[in-house]
Amino acid sequence: MTQTDADAKPHKEPKRRTGPVDFVKQVVGELRKVRWPTRRELVTYTIVVLVFVVMILAYVSLLDFAFGEAVTWLYSTLGRPAGV
């Protein structure tokens, strides 16, 4: 089965680079489309993120302390010389 000209993909021209001025115009245009959060939403999201970070910090700190104590106990128990 051969491909006809109608089935062939159209030839794409190489994209031109956008200049700095056009780039800034496009960025400003995209930023106008953004739905910015209200102050209340921003405060709520910030509090949620801070609470989550504190919870993860507490969890990792607890694990660090537990593993540190376990290693200290292990070395003090198994690290003694044979005659002592």
DSSP file with accessible surface (Angstrom, degrees, kcal/mol):
  #  RESIDUE AA STRUCTURE BP1 BP2  ACC     N-H-->O    O-->H-N    N-H-->O    O-->H-N    TCO  KAPPA ALPHA  PHI   PSI    X-CA   Y-CA   Z-CA
    1    1 A M              0   0  242      0, 0.0     2,-0.3     0, 0.0     0, 0.0   0.000 360.0 360.0 360.0 124.8    0.0    0.0    0.0
    2    2 A T        -     0   0  125      1,-0.0     2,-0.5     0, 0.0     0, 0.0  -0.697 360.0-115.2-104.8 158.5    1.5    3.3   -1.1
    3    3 A Q        -     0   0  139     -2,-0.3     2,-0.1     4,-0.0    -1,-0.0  -0.768  27.1-147.6 -95.1 129.6    0.8    6.7    0.2
    4    4 A T     >  -     0   0   73     -2,-0.5     4,-1.3     1,-0.1     3,-0.4  -0.395  30.8-102.9 -86.7 171.6   -0.8    9.2   -2.1
    5    5 A D  T  4 S+     0   0  158      1,-0.2    -1,-0.1     2,-0.2     3,-0.1   0.846 122.3  55.4 -63.5 -31.9   -0.2   12.9   -2.1
    6    6 A A  T  4 S+     0   0   92      1,-0.2    -1,-0.2     3,-0.0    -3,-0.0   0.836 109.8  46.1 -70.7 -31.4   -3.5   13.5   -0.3
    7    7 A D  T  4 S+     0   0  108     -3,-0.4    -1,-0.2     2,-0.1    -2,-0.2   0.679  91.9 102.4 -83.3 -18.7   -2.6   11.1    2.5
    8    8 A A  S  < S-     0   0   40     -4,-1.3     3,-0.1     1,-0.1    -3,-0.0  -0.297  81.9-106.3 -67.8 148.3    0.9   12.5    3.0
    9    9 A K        -     0   0  189      1,-0.1    -1,-0.1     3,-0.0    -2,-0.1  -0.511  41.8-103.2 -72.0 141.6    1.5   14.8    5.9
   10   10 A P        -     0   0  112      0, 0.0     2,-0.4     0, 0.0    -1,-0.1  -0.363  39.6-103.6 -66.2 145.2    1.9   18.5    4.9
   11   11 A H        -     0   0  171     -3,-0.1     2,-0.4     1,-0.1    -3,-0.0  -0.558  35.3-141.9 -71.2 123.6    5.4   19.7    4.9
   12   12 A K        -     0   0  179     -2,-0.4     3,-0.1    -3,-0.1    -1,-0.1  -0.752   9.2-133.5 -90.1 134.2    6.0   21.9    7.9
   13   13 A E        -     0   0  166     -2,-0.4     3,-0.1     1,-0.1     2,-0.0  -0.554  35.8 -94.9 -80.0 147.4    8.1   24.9    7.6
   14   14 A P        -     0   0  118      0, 0.0     2,-0.2     0, 0.0    -1,-0.1  -0.376  45.4-109.6 -62.8 139.1   10.8   25.4   10.2
   15   15 A K        -     0   0  205      1,-0.1     2,-0.2    -3,-0.1     3,-0.0  -0.496  28.4-129.7 -72.5 137.9    9.6   27.7   13.0
   16   16 A R        -     0   0  221     -2,-0.2     2,-0.2     1,-0.1    -1,-0.1  -0.591  27.0-105.7 -82.4 148.9   11.2   31.1   13.2
   17   17 A R        -     0   0  231     -2,-0.2     2,-0.4     1,-0.1    -1,-0.1  -0.478  32.9-122.4 -72.4 143.5   12.6   32.3   16.5
   18   18 A T        -     0   0   69     -2,-0.2    -1,-0.1     1,-0.1    -3,-0.0  -0.723  24.3-125.0 -87.8 137.0   10.6   34.9   18.2
   19   19 A G     >  -     0   0   31     -2,-0.4     4,-2.5     1,-0.1     5,-0.2  -0.239  27.7-102.8 -75.1 166.2   12.3   38.1   19.0
   20   20 A P  H  > S+     0   0  108      0, 0.0     4,-2.3     0, 0.0     5,-0.2   0.884 119.9  51.2 -59.5 -37.7   12.5   39.5   22.6
   21   21 A V  H  > S+     0   0   97      2,-0.2     4,-2.3     1,-0.2     5,-0.2   0.945 112.5  45.3 -68.1 -45.6    9.8   42.1   22.0
   22   22 A D  H  > S+     0   0   80      1,-0.2     4,-2.5     2,-0.2    -1,-0.2   0.895 111.4  54.5 -63.4 -38.5    7.3   39.6   20.6
   23   23 A F  H  X S+     0   0  121     -4,-2.5     4,-2.5     2,-0.2    -2,-0.2   0.941 108.7  47.1 -60.3 -46.8    8.2   37.2   23.4
   24   24 A V  H  X S+     0   0   84     -4,-2.3     4,-2.7     1,-0.2     5,-0.2   0.918 111.3  52.0 -63.4 -39.7    7.3   39.8   26.0
   25   25 A K  H  X S+     0   0  141     -4,-2.3     4,-2.3     1,-0.2    -1,-0.2   0.910 110.9  47.8 -62.6 -41.9    4.1   40.6   24.2
   26   26 A Q  H  X S+     0   0  111     -4,-2.5     4,-2.4     2,-0.2    -1,-0.2   0.900 111.1  50.9 -66.2 -39.7    3.1   37.0   24.2
   27   27 A V  H  X S+     0   0   56     -4,-2.5     4,-2.6     2,-0.2    -2,-0.2   0.937 111.0  47.8 -63.1 -45.9    4.0   36.6   27.9
   28   28 A V  H  X S+     0   0   58     -4,-2.7     4,-1.6     1,-0.2    -2,-0.2   0.922 111.2  52.0 -62.3 -40.5    1.9   39.6   28.8
   29   29 A G  H  X S+     0   0   27     -4,-2.3     4,-0.6    -5,-0.2    -1,-0.2   0.904 111.3  46.3 -62.7 -40.7   -1.0   38.2   26.7
   30   30 A E  H >X S+     0   0  113     -4,-2.4     3,-0.9     1,-0.2     4,-0.5   0.883 108.7  55.4 -69.1 -37.7   -0.8   34.8   28.5
   31   31 A L  H >< S+     0   0   85     -4,-2.6     3,-0.7     1,-0.3    -1,-0.2   0.806 100.7  59.9 -66.5 -26.5   -0.6   36.5   31.9
   32   32 A R  H 3< S+     0   0  199     -4,-1.6    -1,-0.3     1,-0.2    -2,-0.2   0.767 101.6  54.6 -69.7 -24.6   -3.9   38.3   31.1
   33   33 A K  H << S+     0   0  151     -3,-0.9    -1,-0.2    -4,-0.6    -2,-0.2   0.633  85.9 107.0 -81.3 -14.8   -5.6   35.0   30.7
   34   34 A V    <<  -     0   0   63     -3,-0.7     2,-0.9    -4,-0.5    -3,-0.0  -0.407  68.9-135.4 -70.2 138.1   -4.5   33.8   34.2
   35   35 A R        -     0   0  171     -2,-0.1    -1,-0.1     0, 0.0    -2,-0.1  -0.834  25.8-151.8 -91.8 105.6   -7.2   33.5   36.9
   36   36 A W        -     0   0  165     -2,-0.9     2,-0.0     1,-0.1     0, 0.0  -0.559  17.7-110.4 -80.2 142.3   -5.4   35.1   39.8
   37   37 A P        -     0   0   53      0, 0.0    -1,-0.1     0, 0.0     2,-0.0  -0.373  29.8-115.0 -70.7 151.8   -6.5   33.9   43.3
   38   38 A T     >  -     0   0   79      1,-0.1     4,-2.6    -2,-0.0     5,-0.2  -0.290  32.9-102.0 -75.1 169.8   -8.3   36.3   45.7
   39   39 A R  H  > S+     0   0  204      1,-0.2     4,-2.6     2,-0.2     5,-0.2   0.919 123.8  51.3 -61.0 -41.1   -6.7   37.4   48.9
   40   40 A R  H  > S+     0   0  204      1,-0.2     4,-2.5     2,-0.2    -1,-0.2   0.918 111.0  47.1 -63.8 -44.2   -8.8   34.9   50.9
   41   41 A E  H  > S+     0   0   48      2,-0.2     4,-3.0     1,-0.2     5,-0.2   0.919 111.8  51.5 -61.7 -42.3   -7.8   32.0   48.6
   42   42 A L  H  X S+     0   0   93     -4,-2.6     4,-2.4     2,-0.2    -2,-0.2   0.925 111.2  46.6 -62.5 -44.0   -4.1   33.0   48.8
   43   43 A V  H  X S+     0   0   74     -4,-2.6     4,-2.5     2,-0.2    -1,-0.2   0.933 113.8  49.2 -64.5 -42.4   -4.2   33.1   52.6
   44   44 A T  H  X S+     0   0   70     -4,-2.5     4,-2.5    -5,-0.2    -2,-0.2   0.942 112.8  46.1 -62.1 -47.9   -6.0   29.8   52.7
   45   45 A Y  H  X S+     0   0  128     -4,-3.0     4,-2.4     1,-0.2    -1,-0.2   0.894 111.9  52.1 -63.6 -38.6   -3.5   28.1   50.3
   46   46 A T  H  X S+     0   0   67     -4,-2.4     4,-2.6    -5,-0.2    -1,-0.2   0.927 110.3  47.5 -64.2 -43.9   -0.6   29.6   52.2
   47   47 A I  H  X S+     0   0   96     -4,-2.5     4,-2.7     2,-0.2     5,-0.2   0.927 111.4  51.3 -63.9 -42.5   -1.8   28.2   55.5
   48   48 A V  H  X S+     0   0   91     -4,-2.5     4,-2.4     1,-0.2    -2,-0.2   0.933 111.9  46.8 -60.0 -45.7   -2.5   24.8   54.0
   49   49 A V  H  X S+     0   0   86     -4,-2.4     4,-2.7     2,-0.2    -1,-0.2   0.932 112.7  49.0 -64.0 -43.7    1.1   24.7   52.5
   50   50 A L  H  X S+     0   0  104     -4,-2.6     4,-2.5     2,-0.2    -2,-0.2   0.917 111.6  48.8 -64.2 -42.1    2.6   25.8   55.8
   51   51 A V  H  X S+     0   0   80     -4,-2.7     4,-2.4     2,-0.2    -1,-0.2   0.931 112.5  48.9 -62.6 -43.5    0.7   23.2   57.9
   52   52 A F  H  X S+     0   0  124     -4,-2.4     4,-2.5    -5,-0.2     5,-0.2   0.927 111.0  49.6 -62.4 -43.5    1.7   20.5   55.4
   53   53 A V  H  X S+     0   0   78     -4,-2.7     4,-2.7     1,-0.2    -1,-0.2   0.918 110.9  49.6 -63.5 -41.6    5.4   21.5   55.5
   54   54 A V  H  X S+     0   0   92     -4,-2.5     4,-2.6     2,-0.2    -1,-0.2   0.913 110.8  50.6 -64.4 -40.2    5.3   21.6   59.3
   55   55 A M  H  X S+     0   0  114     -4,-2.4     4,-2.4     2,-0.2    -2,-0.2   0.937 113.1  44.6 -63.8 -44.6    3.8   18.1   59.4
   56   56 A I  H  X S+     0   0   78     -4,-2.5     4,-2.8     2,-0.2     5,-0.3   0.911 112.2  53.1 -66.0 -39.8    6.4   16.7   57.0
   57   57 A L  H  X S+     0   0  111     -4,-2.7     4,-2.5    -5,-0.2    -2,-0.2   0.929 110.3  47.2 -60.9 -43.8    9.1   18.4   59.0
   58   58 A A  H  X S+     0   0   56     -4,-2.6     4,-2.5     2,-0.2    -2,-0.2   0.918 112.7  49.8 -64.4 -41.6    7.9   16.8   62.2
   59   59 A Y  H  X S+     0   0  141     -4,-2.4     4,-2.4     2,-0.2    -2,-0.2   0.945 113.6  44.1 -63.4 -47.4    7.7   13.4   60.5
   60   60 A V  H  X S+     0   0   82     -4,-2.8     4,-2.7     1,-0.2    -1,-0.2   0.904 113.5  51.4 -66.7 -38.8   11.2   13.6   59.1
   61   61 A S  H  X S+     0   0   62     -4,-2.5     4,-2.7    -5,-0.3    -1,-0.2   0.916 109.7  49.9 -64.2 -41.6   12.6   14.9   62.3
   62   62 A L  H  X S+     0   0  115     -4,-2.5     4,-2.7     2,-0.2    -2,-0.2   0.929 112.3  47.4 -62.3 -45.0   11.0   12.1   64.3
   63   63 A L  H  X S+     0   0   65     -4,-2.4     4,-2.9     2,-0.2     5,-0.3   0.917 111.9  50.6 -62.3 -42.5   12.4    9.5   61.8
   64   64 A D  H  X S+     0   0  121     -4,-2.7     4,-2.4     1,-0.2    -2,-0.2   0.930 112.5  46.3 -61.6 -45.1   15.8   11.1   62.1
   65   65 A F  H  X S+     0   0  128     -4,-2.7     4,-2.6     2,-0.2     5,-0.2   0.935 113.6  48.8 -63.4 -45.5   15.8   11.1   65.8
   66   66 A A  H  X S+     0   0   52     -4,-2.7     4,-2.5     1,-0.2    -2,-0.2   0.932 114.0  44.7 -63.2 -46.1   14.6    7.4   65.9
   67   67 A F  H  X S+     0   0  136     -4,-2.9     4,-2.6     2,-0.2     5,-0.2   0.891 112.6  52.6 -66.5 -36.7   17.2    6.2   63.5
   68   68 A G  H  X S+     0   0   33     -4,-2.4     4,-2.4    -5,-0.3    -2,-0.2   0.930 111.7  45.5 -62.7 -44.5   19.9    8.2   65.3
   69   69 A E  H  X S+     0   0  104     -4,-2.6     4,-2.7     2,-0.2    -2,-0.2   0.899 112.4  51.8 -65.1 -39.9   18.9    6.6   68.6
   70   70 A A  H  X S+     0   0   51     -4,-2.5     4,-2.7    -5,-0.2    -2,-0.2   0.925 111.8  45.7 -64.3 -42.8   18.8    3.2   67.0
   71   71 A V  H  X S+     0   0   69     -4,-2.6     4,-2.8     2,-0.2     5,-0.3   0.920 112.7  50.9 -67.4 -40.9   22.3    3.5   65.5
   72   72 A T  H  X S+     0   0   87     -4,-2.4     4,-2.3    -5,-0.2    -2,-0.2   0.937 113.2  45.2 -61.3 -46.0   23.6    4.9   68.8
   73   73 A W  H  X S+     0   0  162     -4,-2.7     4,-2.2     2,-0.2     5,-0.2   0.921 112.8  51.7 -62.3 -43.4   22.1    1.9   70.7
   74   74 A L  H  X S+     0   0   75     -4,-2.7     4,-3.0     1,-0.2     5,-0.4   0.931 112.3  44.7 -62.2 -45.5   23.4   -0.5   68.1
   75   75 A Y  H  X S+     0   0  169     -4,-2.8     4,-1.5     1,-0.2    -1,-0.2   0.879 113.7  49.7 -68.4 -36.1   27.0    0.8   68.3
   76   76 A S  H  < S+     0   0   57     -4,-2.3    -1,-0.2    -5,-0.3    -2,-0.2   0.844 118.6  39.7 -72.1 -29.7   27.0    0.9   72.1
   77   77 A T  H  < S+     0   0   56     -4,-2.2     3,-0.4    -5,-0.2    -2,-0.2   0.926 129.6  25.9 -82.7 -49.2   25.7   -2.7   72.3
   78   78 A L  H  < S+     0   0  130     -4,-3.0    -3,-0.2    -5,-0.2    -2,-0.2   0.592 110.8  69.5 -94.6  -8.1   27.6   -4.3   69.5
   79   79 A G  S  < S+     0   0   54     -4,-1.5    -1,-0.2    -5,-0.4    -3,-0.1   0.451  70.1 113.2 -93.1   0.5   30.6   -2.1   69.4
   80   80 A R  S    S-     0   0  167     -3,-0.4    -4,-0.0    -4,-0.2    -3,-0.0  -0.467  74.6-107.5 -72.5 143.9   32.2   -3.1   72.7
   81   81 A P    >   -     0   0   91      0, 0.0     3,-1.1     0, 0.0    -1,-0.1  -0.301  32.0-110.9 -64.7 157.3   35.5   -5.0   72.6
   82   82 A A  T 3  S+     0   0  114      1,-0.2    -2,-0.1     0, 0.0     0, 0.0   0.821 111.6  48.3 -64.4 -34.0   35.3   -8.7   73.5
   83   83 A G  T 3         0   0   82      0, 0.0    -1,-0.2     0, 0.0    -3,-0.0   0.517 360.0 360.0 -88.6  -0.2   37.1   -8.5   76.8
   84   84 A V    <         0   0  142     -3,-1.1    -4,-0.0     0, 0.0     0, 0.0  -0.495 360.0 360.0 -99.3 360.0   35.2   -5.6   78.4
